[in-house]
């Protein structure tokens, strides 16, 4: 019996996805776990995996088409099986609307793209290298390349694993932009009139350039503004003696099962410990009601070239420290490579932002919409500390908890910080 493949929700904020390319064609045999298509979301490019076996009977949303979450994008069934009337009804408007959808996506992606009728269709920006391998490029790099009519196949990537990033496109674009000047001089009055204006502007104090938001940066801007305007933020800071954690890390990092362990892994485990003791900090506002999730899923705010991704460690309170090291490292590495899994970005109930690697002494973070709190962690500083009445050298870290004061008050925030501090100053608690 034929089944519909539906557009999945690949992140907590996703309401629609754009099909960048289909890896399978109509008539291909599909096995469970096969990658069917690559989808562009507002956060990352993700792959759609098949949960069915059979033959790909029909593609309802073509490449470069956009489909809402939950809508049918393809049909899988038995060879020769007729598509049901219901599926046909779904397919017809999707197929008919696909060209218009693709045009609207291109038109809204960037004003520069819309103003360049001579540029090639977006499909050329998604060129494929020999061997049917897709060129690795960030979404922002693809958008800039498309707007400047640059062939990605001719650009060398300097990002992770040879991934093409923004600076690679800008370097390639500088030579492309100069090419017309070395050809025949323009005789167009409009062009000649514009040239002195451009030169004058370049020398004007305070002049600069305008670059459209990338899709990810646009999402970040919208959601952060939404969070600040809708969630009354309340902040609680605590200072933690990190001496014992630092010693324990030095011991554990020599063991193969703790390979790559960092201070951040202890912080994730300590946050899960604190949330299990004060679960009210794990809640949020949903539909104007108090939402209390059944899980403690900790998001790790991760910087990437185009903005931020938040891979999630699920059931962090149930994982051992060793498992947290493994799960967190894998999820963060996938995010930084621009290839998070379809479940990496889903389900977060609490987030951690760690700027310790930048020698930041203290900062506050904005709550991720849909959650009720975020923990801002600063660097571990060498400072004199008073221990048993004696001034001794020590290692101190500050952590600031931002909470949505609609559902989390000061007592709850203070209780969380008490248990968080306790877990890091007595790290044996994290090994239980």
N, C-alpha and C positions, 0 to 999 in steps of 0.2 A: 504494500500500500504506500502510495506517495506521501511524503511528509514535507512540510515547509521548513526551510532554513530561515530563521528570523534574525534580524539585526540584534545582536546581544548588547547589553549595557556593559561596557568595558571599563567604565569609571563611575564614581558616585555622581559626577556632574554631567554625564553624557546623556543627551536626549536625541541625538541623531548622529549618524556616521556616514562618511563619504568613502565609497569603494575606490581605493587607489588602483587596484588591479585584481583580477581573478587569477589564481594559480591553477585553476582547473577550467576545462571547457565543457560545454554541453556535450553529453555522450561519454564523458570520462567515467571510469569506474572509481567509486569513492569508498575508502575504508575509514573505519572509526579512528579518529585522531589525525586524519589528513588535514593539511592546511588548505582551506578553500579560497580565502581572499585576504588581502591586506586592507585595513580600514584606517582612515585618518579620523582621529577624534580631536577635541579641542586641547588635549594634553599630549598625545603621542600617537604614533602609527603602531597599530596592533594587528595581530593575525587572528582570523576567525577559524576555529577548529571544528571539524565535523564530529557530531555525536551519533551519526547514522551511517549505515552502509547501503550501497546500491549504486545506481547510475545517476549522474547529474543530468536530470531531464531538461531543466530549463533555468536560465538565469533571468531573474525578474528585474534586478537593478544592475545595469551595465557599469563598467568601469567609468569612474568620474561622476557617477550618479550618487545622490544622497538619499538615505532612507531613515525614517524615524526608528527609534528603539522599539523592538517588538513587531515591526512590520516584516512581511515575507520578502526575502531577497533572492531566493532560489528554491528549486524543488528537487528532491532526491527520491527515486523510486526504482522500480524494476525496469530493465530494458524493454522498450516498446509499450510500457504502460502509459495510458492516456492520463493527461493532467485533468483533475477533477474540475467541475464547473466553478467551484469556490476558488480554487487556485488560479484558474484562468481569469476570473474576475479580479483577483488581486494583481495578477501579472499585467493585465492590459493597461491600467492607468499608470502603473510603475514604469512600464516600458515606454509608454507614450510620453510620459513626463520626463523621462531620463535626459533627452537632449536639453530641454529647458532647464532642468535642475543643474546640469553640468554648466550651462551658460551662466546661470544665476550665481553658482558657487564661484566661478572665475570672476564675474563682475564684482562680487562683494568682497573677494579676497583682498584686493588692493586697488586703489584708484589708478595706479600706474598701469596695471594690467588692463583695466577697462578702457584706458585711453590709448591703447596700442593695438589697433585693429590689424596691423600687419604682422603681429607676433604669431608664432606657431601655436596650435592648440595645445592645451595643458598636457596631452598625452606625450608630447615630445620631451617635457620636463621629467617624465618618468621613464626615460630610456632604459633599456636592458642591456647588460654587458653580455658578450659571448658566453654561451653555456647556460643561458636562461637565468643568470643571476641578476638580482636587482641592484642598481647602484645605491650604495649607502650614502644617504644625505639627510640632514635634519630638515624638519618641515619648513623652518625659516629659510634655510639655504635653497630649498626647492622653490619657495615663493619668490625669492629675490632673483634666482636664475630665470624663472619664468618671466618676471617683469622686465628683465634686461636681455631676454632672448639669448641666453647662454646655454649651450649644450653641456649637460652634466657629464657626459661621456668624455669631454675634453678637459675636465677639471680634476686635479689631483687633490685628494683629501688629506688633511693633517689631523683630523680628529681621531678618536679611539677606533682602532681596527681599520684605519684608512677612511673613516667617515668624513664626508664633505660637510664643512661647517661654514658659517657666514663669512668668516674672513677669507676663506678660499674663493668664494664667489666674488667677493669684493676685489680681491687681487686679480682674478681672471677678468672681471668686468672692467677694470681700469684700462687694460690693453684693448678690450673690445670697444670701449667707449671712444678710444682715440683713433680707431681704425678709419671711420668716415672722414676725419680731418686730413688724412694722408692721401685720400682719393681726390676726386674732382671737387674744387671749391664750390659751395652752393651758390647759385645765382638767385635764389628765392629772396625777394625783398623782405618777407616776413622773417626768414632765417637770419639774414644780415642785420635786420633791425634788432633782433633778439640778442645777438652776440655781445654788443657793447653793454647791454643791460646786465648780462650774466657776469661780465668782467667787473662791472662797477659793484655789483652785489657782493662779489667775492672779496672785495677789499673793504667792505663796510664793516665797521666795528659791531660786534655782536651778531654778525650774520652766521648762518649755519644751514643745516639741511633738515628736512622733515622726512621721517621714515615711518611708514604705516606699522601699526602694531602687528607682530606675528600673532597667529591664532592663539598660541599658548599665552603670550603676554597680555593679549586682550582679555582672555579668560581670567588670568590672575588679577588684572586691574579691576575687572567687574566684581569678582568674588571678594576681594579685599575691601573694596568700597562698600559692598553689601554687608560684610561682616561688621565693619566699624560703625555703619549707620544703624544697623538693626540690633547688634549685640552690645549691651552696656558692659564694657570691659572693666575688670577689677584685677589688681595685680598683687601678688604676694611673693616676696623674695626671701630666700634663705641662704645661709653661708654654710658650706660643708667642708669638713676636714677629709681630704681625699688621700691621706697618707696610706691607710690600710689597703684601699683599692689599688693604689699604684703598686704597692708591694705584691699583692696577690696577682695582678696582671703580669708582672715580671716573671712570676713562677709559672703561671698557666700558659703563657705564650710559647714556652719551650716544649709543651706537650702537643703532639700532632693533632689531637682532637680539638684543640683550641687554637689552631693555626689562624693567624690574622685577628686575634681578639684585640679589641680596642676599648678605651674608656667608654665609648658610646654604647658598647654592648652591655656594660655594667649599668649604664644609665637606663637603657631600655628595660632591663630586668628589674631595676630598682623602681622604675615607674609602674611596672606591672604589679610589683609587690605593694606599692602604695595604693594603687587603684583597687586591689583586692581587699585592702583594709579600709578604704574610704571609697566605696563604689559610687557614691553620689557625685563624685567629680567626673565619672565616666559618662554622665548623662548629658542630654542636650534638649533643645526645643524643637519639636516637630509638630506641624499643624496646630500651632498655638497650644500645645500640650507638652507635658514633661515626658520625654522619651528615655527609657532606661534599657539599654541593649543587654542581651544575654551574654555577650562576649566582651573580652578586653582585647581589642585589636589596635595595636599601636602603629601609627604612621610615622615614617622617618622622612622628614622634609629634606629633600635631596636637590642640590643645585645641579642643573645641566646647562648646556650652552644656551638654550633658548629661554630658560626660565627655571621652573621648579616642577618636580614630580614628587609624589608622596607614596612610595611603596609601603605596604602594610604587612606587619608581622601579626598573623592571626593567633588568637588564644595565647597571647604572650605570657599570661599568668600561669598557664599549664605547661609551658616549655621550660626545660632545663637551660642553664646558662650556655651549655655547649650547643644545644639546639638553636638558641637565639643567635649565637654567633654564626651558625651555618645559614639559617633562614635569612637573617638580616643582610649578611654579606652578599648572598646570592641575589636577593631582591634589589639591593642598591646597585650592584654591578650591572644588572639588566637595565635598570633605569638610566644609569649613566651612559650605557651603550646605546640608548634609544630604543631598546627592544624589551620593554616590560611584558610579562605574560598577561593573558587576558584577565587574570584574577589579582594581579599584584596591586592594582590601584583601587580595589573595592573594599568596602566594609570598615574603614577606619573609624574608631570611636574616640581616639585621643591622639595627639601628635606631639612630636619632639623636634625642636629646632636647635641644632648644636652648632655654635660658631666658635667653639674652642680652638679650632685649627687656625683661626685668624687673630689670636691673642686678644680677643674681645673680653673686657672685664665684666661687663654687665649689659643686658639689653632686654627688651620686651618683644613679644611676638603677637601677631594678630591671629585670632582663632579661625581655624578653617571652617567655613560655613557647613552646617550639618553636625558639628561637634560642639562640645561645651567648654573645652579647655585645650590649652597648648602650653608646653613647657619649654622655656628658653634657657639653654644651657651655655654658660660661658667657659672660658679657658681655665685650666688649673694653674694657679699662680703660686710661685714660691713666696711665702710671707712668714714673718715671725708670728708665732702663736703661743698663747698661754696654756700650758698643760700642767695641771697639779701645782699651780702657782709659779711655775717656771716658764720663762720665755725661751722657746725653742724654735728652730726652723721647721716650717711645715708647708703643706700644700693645700691651698684653699680654692674652692670653686663656688661660684654663685649661680643659683638657679631661680628664675622668676616664672611663676605660674600665672598665666592669664586665664581668667574664667569668665563665663557668661553669667553676669550677676542676676539674670532673671531666674536661673535655676540652681546656681551654686553660690553660696554665701561665704563670708570670711571664715567661719568656723570650719566648714568643709575644706576650703582651700588650705587653711592652716593645718588641719589634721593630715591632709595629703602630704604637705611639706614635711611634717614631723616624721611620717613613716618613710618618706623618700630619703631624708637625711639619715635616719636610723639604718636603713639598708646599706647605704654607701659607707657609713662610718663603721658598720659592723658587717662586712661583706660575707661573712660566714652564713648570714641569713639568705644570701643569694645562691648558695650552693645546696640548699635543702631541696 
